Amino acid sequence: MASRPIFFPSTKHDLLVETREINFKWNPGLAASQKKENIKALHSSATEQLAIDNILEISTKSSDKVGVELSAFNLIYYADSGNKYTLECLFQSSKEFEDGGPFRDLLNKSPKEAKQDIRLKNSGRLNLFRSLNGNEWPIYPHTLYYDWLYLNVIKQNISYLERANEFSGFSDIEFNPKKSFSCQAYSVALAVSLYRREILEDVLASKEYYIEFITKHKINNSAIDTYKRSDLFDS
């Protein structure tokens, strides 16, 4: 058995995203076919446990094209300079460590190469994130900067956001909350929540307002839980 989170957009007061851990039968192996089987098993268990069957996998293994396009390996950021970068490369290239970084050359690597670059592991403690425009971002709260990046990039790809809005929840079979914090499926759920509230543009108006908005709301993800169980799925 294994457990993975599924993220649900919420429009309930100060809760933006609700996270539910789903237990399901895990098919071991690294083949794409096995990962797809695990996605099916996760979604099937979610249907049994929560009576929710309209879930979109956000990863390159998704069976839905929009789920593939919304993965950090594929989602494209269009810079004012005319350059194009994947969200994954944008994120990895912004990490600043005690012994080096940010490594801007990662912008022009493949997403897989950027994520696996040895310097990201051998440069000491992660101190902060530095965006392309030079702004510093703290590493806490966890996911704050990653979500900011994701929200801005998905805003440029509004047709994908409109498609995602048709789903109830989002998963990422590759995300293991025991090993990492930021999750593309959570970011999509957050984007959909803000989109449904019709405040996405307002929240992204400035770095300062975004931080104020996010920190004053309850957080319920795999890294932080300041919101005790809600009745989102209760009768």
PyMOL commands that set and color helices and strands:
alter all, ss='L'
color gray80, all
select helices_A, chain A and resi 32-50+65-69+87-92+104-108+111-115+119-122+144-156+158-164+184-196+200-203+207-216
alter helices_A, ss='H'
color red, helices_A
select strands_A, chain A and resi 2-9+17-24+55-57+76-78+84-86+95-97+126-130+136-137+169-171
alter strands_A, ss='S'
color yellow, strands_A
deselect
rebuild
show_as cartoon
